[in-house]
Amino acid sequence: MAAYAEIEVIGLRLSEKLTAIIDTGFDGAICLPISIAVTLGLELVGWEFVQYADGRIARELLFRGTVQFQDSIFEVNISLTESNEALIGLEMLRGYKMVLDGDTHQVQFRRKQTR
């Protein structure tokens, strides 16, 4: 069973609230199913090379969008997937401490204190 968190992704046309899998193996910000990205009207901004868990390297398109996560709003690059699941990567988790309950798979986030 995976750990999930709520996000809202805002594009040029629409916004959508999603429950996304927290993927600590993904170092980007957000990865969305292609069908959702097209509906939202995300802006194409370029591409990057990515390496998958199985070692494959591929060139992936990057889109720009706004994400609301934990009562904060971020402008981030968003990658796309043919999967039906949205992912939250490590880039979105910067500045937060994540606590996972191993029994229930519930996740809580706390902002890290800056000095």
C-alpha positions as CSV (number, residue, x, y, z in Angstrom):
1,M,0.0,0.0,0.0
2,A,1.3,3.5,-0.9
3,A,1.3,6.7,1.0
4,Y,-0.9,9.6,-0.5
5,A,-1.3,13.3,-0.2
6,E,-3.7,15.8,-1.5
7,I,-2.7,18.4,-4.1
8,E,-4.4,20.9,-6.4
9,V,-2.9,21.4,-9.9
10,I,-3.8,24.6,-11.7
11,G,-3.3,25.0,-15.4
12,L,-4.1,27.7,-18.0
13,R,-7.7,26.3,-18.5
14,L,-8.8,24.4,-15.3
15,S,-7.7,23.2,-11.9
16,E,-8.1,19.8,-10.3
17,K,-7.8,18.4,-6.8
18,L,-6.0,15.1,-6.8
19,T,-4.9,12.4,-4.4
20,A,-1.3,11.7,-5.4
21,I,1.2,8.9,-4.4
22,I,4.2,10.1,-2.5
23,D,7.1,8.7,-4.6
24,T,10.5,9.2,-2.8
25,G,12.2,7.6,-5.8
26,F,11.1,10.5,-8.0
27,D,13.2,13.6,-7.6
28,G,11.0,15.9,-9.6
29,A,8.0,17.9,-8.3
30,I,4.8,16.4,-9.8
31,C,4.1,13.7,-12.4
32,L,0.6,13.7,-13.8
33,P,-1.4,11.4,-16.1
34,I,-1.4,12.7,-19.7
35,S,-5.2,13.0,-19.7
36,I,-5.2,15.3,-16.7
37,A,-2.4,17.5,-18.0
38,V,-4.2,18.0,-21.4
39,T,-7.5,18.9,-19.6
40,L,-5.8,21.5,-17.3
41,G,-4.0,23.2,-20.2
42,L,-0.5,23.0,-18.8
43,E,2.2,25.0,-20.7
44,L,5.0,23.1,-22.4
45,V,8.4,24.5,-21.3
46,G,10.9,22.0,-22.6
47,W,12.3,18.5,-21.9
48,E,14.7,16.7,-19.7
49,F,16.4,13.3,-19.6
50,V,15.1,11.0,-16.8
51,Q,16.3,7.7,-15.5
52,Y,13.7,5.1,-14.4
53,A,14.1,2.6,-11.6
54,D,14.9,-0.1,-14.1
55,G,17.8,1.9,-15.4
56,R,16.2,3.1,-18.7
57,I,17.0,6.7,-19.7
58,A,14.4,8.6,-21.7
59,R,13.7,12.1,-22.8
60,E,10.5,13.4,-21.3
61,L,8.5,16.6,-22.0
62,L,8.2,19.1,-19.1
63,F,5.2,21.3,-18.5
64,R,4.7,24.3,-16.2
65,G,1.9,24.6,-13.7
66,T,0.8,25.8,-10.3
67,V,0.4,23.4,-7.4
68,Q,-1.2,23.9,-4.1
69,F,0.3,21.6,-1.5
70,Q,-0.1,21.9,2.3
71,D,-1.6,25.4,2.2
72,S,1.2,26.8,0.0
73,I,1.3,27.5,-3.7
74,F,4.3,26.6,-5.9
75,E,5.2,27.1,-9.6
76,V,6.7,23.8,-10.7
77,N,7.8,21.8,-13.7
78,I,5.4,18.9,-14.2
79,S,6.3,15.6,-16.0
80,L,3.7,13.3,-17.6
81,T,3.0,9.6,-17.3
82,E,0.9,7.1,-19.2
83,S,-0.1,5.7,-15.8
84,N,-3.4,6.7,-14.1
85,E,-1.7,7.8,-10.9
86,A,-0.4,11.2,-10.0
87,L,2.9,11.4,-8.2
88,I,4.5,13.8,-5.7
89,G,8.3,13.8,-5.9
90,L,11.0,14.9,-3.6
91,E,11.2,18.4,-5.0
92,M,7.7,19.1,-3.6
93,L,8.7,17.8,-0.2
94,R,11.6,20.2,0.3
95,G,11.1,22.3,3.5
96,Y,8.8,19.7,5.0
97,K,9.2,16.9,7.5
98,M,7.1,13.9,6.5
99,V,5.8,11.5,9.1
100,L,4.4,8.2,7.9
101,D,2.3,5.9,10.1
102,G,3.5,2.4,9.1
103,D,0.3,0.8,10.2
104,T,-2.3,3.0,8.5
105,H,-0.1,4.6,5.8
106,Q,-1.4,8.0,6.8
107,V,1.1,10.8,6.2
108,Q,1.5,14.1,8.0
109,F,3.6,17.0,6.9
110,R,5.3,19.6,9.1
111,R,7.2,22.6,7.9
112,K,10.8,22.5,8.9
113,Q,11.9,25.4,11.1
114,T,14.4,27.7,9.5
115,R,17.1,29.3,11.5
